[in-house]
């Protein structure tokens, strides 16, 4: 019998990935609460732009560093908390600014980058930057070593993969010859780059091309720092102390995405430590025949109510059977040994009571 | 939650009404195609799924090639440029470029004059959008890049894309939310973001709703029945879920009271082609 807690016993980083809408943020929060209960100092980081985590933990305004979570409501809900929990929501702009300031060779370069319009756009407006910054934040927190374990929530599936590749992508651009060709072209490269530039100028216009190239030229000054950082982040991701947790619901579409994620992780040389199937509906071992259920309940409920209960049960079982097919596909691909389930309890999980309940489901049941 | 299902149903309703309809998916996905029981095409192929119903999967690499083919006619083949390592890395490393290309392709697909000669325009383009956290990034990409470019084709095109997105006669967002605490919170926040950006929200689809067949009295009987009977658990679960949903639905109704709302039932037996057609009817697509 393996428990989720045992699976995460030696973990310093827990990364929760999965499709949107499967309760990934809630699972991440419950895992963090469970690890804190176990006596660890836990930091919970979400990069989801929706204010889910804030709500789940009753926090209104999270800074860009983990803030201590008052565990009293969790203790009131029956949790014995022997450790500590800090939680934060990633502030993309601030994390990016901090990173640039830290890596820039001097103040002037940092200021120039911070004032560049392309940087402005990258650090504020557009999706994609959260992936870079989440990695940066994860790494910072890990390096600070103020926590025993960092639990990280990630954006939905396809971009969760982007997220994993983000440091590699940025460093292969910044670290490769490509950037040098672009900002300091010579020889053969000059001819090729000349063509690229001519096309880019025509499409983007001179102003945008200038901003883009000067942005990357300025970033070039931070090259060594970025390259080291990316290598460090990659090392952290493949480190055995980093555990990937794939979260799925038993619905067909999230299950497909979970399988896709498992494949992508494997391609990157990473392995998921555990699979969490959230909000599942248990199959009735006695079957779903409405007549039998109605017969069973007739004496307690009366014939008419028993019949209605039985027909609800038949529908419920229809859903449970459908889910079992998804679960079978999931476990066939991702393995059965470290699969943990949490049943759908009807009510939403969004407060301390709910998180403690989910935490028990995950940490005390085993497949 | 259930975005692809609703996108498929809207597209089915559009086609049924005799409008030439295209349903588009991002990042090379083909969930809607699967729901409509069809195989997705390759690259940017617009595949016919049925009468007046087409599907396209917007893949980044293909979109870039498609764009360059059009923008860079003449001696320099786009293929060579897209294969250029420098160029690919530049596009890949510039955050937001993928979003810009995607929304630009949607603009092209929805345009009166199509880029590829011989391609016919559509009456309706249904985009199976990204999750709420990523939608604003997608919709804002043209404006932010446009502000940087100032002049040239990118500046001109981003202006056109933005004009389409902020014209309520051309573009409307359908928000899909399950009646759950967090989904409702996100939907309300997203509606406010969209409106402050000048994007119209046409409709809220409350998806996966369940109804409880039990009265107060029944509830008491069920609660008092005790025991671990699985059928009783199912009944209590449904009743609990329906109660939570009622609360969340009234939150939605209060917070977004000026947007039309449609409820779609949760389908215990799962989604198949027939279910999509039923949902299309509920969304006002008339009888098939």
HADDOCK unambig.tbl for C-alpha pairs under 7 A between the chains (distance, minus, plus):
assign (segid A and resid 20 and name CA) (segid B and resid 131 and name CA) 6.96 0.50 0.50
assign (segid A and resid 21 and name CA) (segid B and resid 1 and name CA) 5.68 0.50 0.50
assign (segid A and resid 48 and name CA) (segid B and resid 133 and name CA) 6.73 0.50 0.50
assign (segid A and resid 49 and name CA) (segid B and resid 133 and name CA) 5.39 0.50 0.50
assign (segid A and resid 50 and name CA) (segid B and resid 133 and name CA) 6.05 0.50 0.50
assign (segid A and resid 50 and name CA) (segid B and resid 186 and name CA) 6.21 0.50 0.50
assign (segid A and resid 52 and name CA) (segid B and resid 182 and name CA) 6.37 0.50 0.50
assign (segid A and resid 117 and name CA) (segid B and resid 148 and name CA) 6.50 0.50 0.50
assign (segid A and resid 121 and name CA) (segid B and resid 144 and name CA) 6.36 0.50 0.50
assign (segid A and resid 122 and name CA) (segid B and resid 95 and name CA) 5.93 0.50 0.50
assign (segid A and resid 125 and name CA) (segid B and resid 137 and name CA) 6.30 0.50 0.50
assign (segid A and resid 125 and name CA) (segid B and resid 140 and name CA) 6.99 0.50 0.50
assign (segid A and resid 126 and name CA) (segid B and resid 95 and name CA) 6.71 0.50 0.50
assign (segid A and resid 126 and name CA) (segid B and resid 96 and name CA) 5.16 0.50 0.50
assign (segid A and resid 126 and name CA) (segid B and resid 137 and name CA) 4.54 0.50 0.50
assign (segid A and resid 126 and name CA) (segid B and resid 141 and name CA) 6.21 0.50 0.50
assign (segid A and resid 127 and name CA) (segid B and resid 96 and name CA) 6.15 0.50 0.50
assign (segid A and resid 127 and name CA) (segid B and resid 134 and name CA) 6.06 0.50 0.50
assign (segid A and resid 127 and name CA) (segid B and resid 137 and name CA) 4.77 0.50 0.50
assign (segid A and resid 128 and name CA) (segid B and resid 95 and name CA) 5.38 0.50 0.50
assign (segid A and resid 128 and name CA) (segid B and resid 96 and name CA) 6.42 0.50 0.50
assign (segid A and resid 129 and name CA) (segid B and resid 95 and name CA) 6.13 0.50 0.50
assign (segid A and resid 169 and name CA) (segid B and resid 93 and name CA) 6.49 0.50 0.50
assign (segid A and resid 170 and name CA) (segid B and resid 93 and name CA) 5.68 0.50 0.50
assign (segid A and resid 173 and name CA) (segid B and resid 89 and name CA) 5.74 0.50 0.50
assign (segid A and resid 173 and name CA) (segid B and resid 93 and name CA) 6.64 0.50 0.50
assign (segid A and resid 178 and name CA) (segid B and resid 86 and name CA) 4.92 0.50 0.50
assign (segid A and resid 196 and name CA) (segid B and resid 81 and name CA) 6.87 0.50 0.50
assign (segid A and resid 196 and name CA) (segid B and resid 87 and name CA) 7.00 0.50 0.50
assign (segid A and resid 202 and name CA) (segid B and resid 152 and name CA) 6.93 0.50 0.50
assign (segid A and resid 203 and name CA) (segid B and resid 152 and name CA) 6.32 0.50 0.50
assign (segid A and resid 203 and name CA) (segid B and resid 153 and name CA) 5.25 0.50 0.50
assign (segid A and resid 203 and name CA) (segid B and resid 154 and name CA) 5.87 0.50 0.50
assign (segid A and resid 204 and name CA) (segid B and resid 149 and name CA) 6.05 0.50 0.50
assign (segid A and resid 204 and name CA) (segid B and resid 152 and name CA) 6.00 0.50 0.50
assign (segid A and resid 204 and name CA) (segid B and resid 153 and name CA) 6.33 0.50 0.50
assign (segid A and resid 204 and name CA) (segid B and resid 154 and name CA) 5.13 0.50 0.50
assign (segid A and resid 205 and name CA) (segid B and resid 149 and name CA) 6.09 0.50 0.50
assign (segid A and resid 205 and name CA) (segid B and resid 151 and name CA) 5.56 0.50 0.50
assign (segid A and resid 205 and name CA) (segid B and resid 152 and name CA) 4.51 0.50 0.50
assign (segid A and resid 205 and name CA) (segid B and resid 153 and name CA) 6.99 0.50 0.50
assign (segid A and resid 207 and name CA) (segid B and resid 149 and name CA) 5.67 0.50 0.50
assign (segid A and resid 207 and name CA) (segid B and resid 150 and name CA) 6.77 0.50 0.50
assign (segid A and resid 208 and name CA) (segid B and resid 148 and name CA) 5.41 0.50 0.50
assign (segid A and resid 208 and name CA) (segid B and resid 149 and name CA) 4.22 0.50 0.50
assign (segid A and resid 284 and name CA) (segid B and resid 230 and name CA) 6.08 0.50 0.50
assign (segid A and resid 293 and name CA) (segid B and resid 231 and name CA) 6.57 0.50 0.50
assign (segid A and resid 300 and name CA) (segid B and resid 225 and name CA) 6.43 0.50 0.50
assign (segid A and resid 301 and name CA) (segid B and resid 221 and name CA) 6.89 0.50 0.50
assign (segid A and resid 309 and name CA) (segid B and resid 231 and name CA) 6.52 0.50 0.50
assign (segid A and resid 309 and name CA) (segid B and resid 232 and name CA) 6.78 0.50 0.50
assign (segid A and resid 309 and name CA) (segid B and resid 235 and name CA) 5.65 0.50 0.50
assign (segid A and resid 310 and name CA) (segid B and resid 231 and name CA) 6.19 0.50 0.50
assign (segid A and resid 312 and name CA) (segid B and resid 234 and name CA) 6.79 0.50 0.50
assign (segid A and resid 312 and name CA) (segid B and resid 235 and name CA) 6.09 0.50 0.50
assign (segid A and resid 313 and name CA) (segid B and resid 231 and name CA) 5.02 0.50 0.50
assign (segid A and resid 313 and name CA) (segid B and resid 234 and name CA) 5.35 0.50 0.50
assign (segid A and resid 313 and name CA) (segid B and resid 235 and name CA) 6.54 0.50 0.50
assign (segid A and resid 315 and name CA) (segid B and resid 268 and name CA) 5.97 0.50 0.50
assign (segid A and resid 316 and name CA) (segid B and resid 234 and name CA) 6.29 0.50 0.50
assign (segid A and resid 316 and name CA) (segid B and resid 268 and name CA) 6.85 0.50 0.50
assign (segid A and resid 318 and name CA) (segid B and resid 268 and name CA) 6.23 0.50 0.50
assign (segid A and resid 318 and name CA) (segid B and resid 269 and name CA) 5.78 0.50 0.50
assign (segid A and resid 319 and name CA) (segid B and resid 268 and name CA) 4.96 0.50 0.50
assign (segid A and resid 319 and name CA) (segid B and resid 269 and name CA) 5.83 0.50 0.50
assign (segid A and resid 345 and name CA) (segid B and resid 237 and name CA) 6.69 0.50 0.50
assign (segid A and resid 346 and name CA) (segid B and resid 237 and name CA) 5.11 0.50 0.50
assign (segid A and resid 346 and name CA) (segid B and resid 238 and name CA) 6.87 0.50 0.50
assign (segid A and resid 346 and name CA) (segid B and resid 240 and name CA) 5.40 0.50 0.50
assign (segid A and resid 346 and name CA) (segid B and resid 241 and name CA) 4.47 0.50 0.50
assign (segid A and resid 347 and name CA) (segid B and resid 240 and name CA) 6.25 0.50 0.50
assign (segid A and resid 347 and name CA) (segid B and resid 241 and name CA) 5.79 0.50 0.50
assign (segid A and resid 347 and name CA) (segid B and resid 244 and name CA) 6.14 0.50 0.50
assign (segid A and resid 348 and name CA) (segid B and resid 180 and name CA) 6.76 0.50 0.50
assign (segid A and resid 348 and name CA) (segid B and resid 181 and name CA) 6.82 0.50 0.50
